[in-house]
Amino acid sequence: MKINKAFLLSGADFGFHRLRLLGLVQSISNGDYFPNINYIMANGLGYGVPMFYGQWFFYLPALLIILFNFTFTQSFLSLYIAYYVVVLMLNYYIGRKFSLSFTRSLLFSLLLAFNPLITSIVNGDLPFAICLMLTPSLFYYLWKIFYLQEKSFIQLAVIITIVINTHVLSTIILVFISFVWLSLIYLN
C-alpha cells in the first residue's frame, strides 16, 4: 500500500478502478450512459471491462465529476463516504435482525466497517469490499430460508445480484463460504 499523489490510500487494484471510473465519465459525457467498452483502457483502444464488471457503484462519483466538476479525488472520497454510510446502516439493521441489542448492533456495524483489513480493502479494491459488507446480509437471509423456513427469496436474490454485478471473484468466494456456513448449520 502507498499514498498516491491524490492523497488516497491505494492498493494493487486502485489504478484499475480509477481507469474504470474515468472511462465511465468519458462515456457518459459522450452520451453513452451504459457503456460496454471502456475507451480509456489499452492506450485508447478500449477494453470490455464494463461487460465483465458491474459499474453501478461508479455512477455516483462519475455524475459528481460531470455535473458538479468534482475532481477525481473529491468524487472518490464521496464514494467512500456513501459506502461507509450504507455499510453502517445495513449492518446495524442486520445486527438488529439477529436480535442484537442497540449497542451490540452498533458495535457489530462499526467493527465490520472500520476494522483495518476492511479499510485497506476499501481503499485498494472497493468492489470486493462492497461484497464483503454484504456477507452478513447474505448469511441472514440464508439463515431465514434454511433455518427458520421463512420465505426471503427476493431479498436473497437482490443481494446475490448485487454481488454478481459488483465483483465476479467475490461471487465464487461467497458461494464457498456460504456452503461451509450452511453445512455447519445443517450439522448442528
Disulfide bonds with the S-S distance in Angstrom:
none
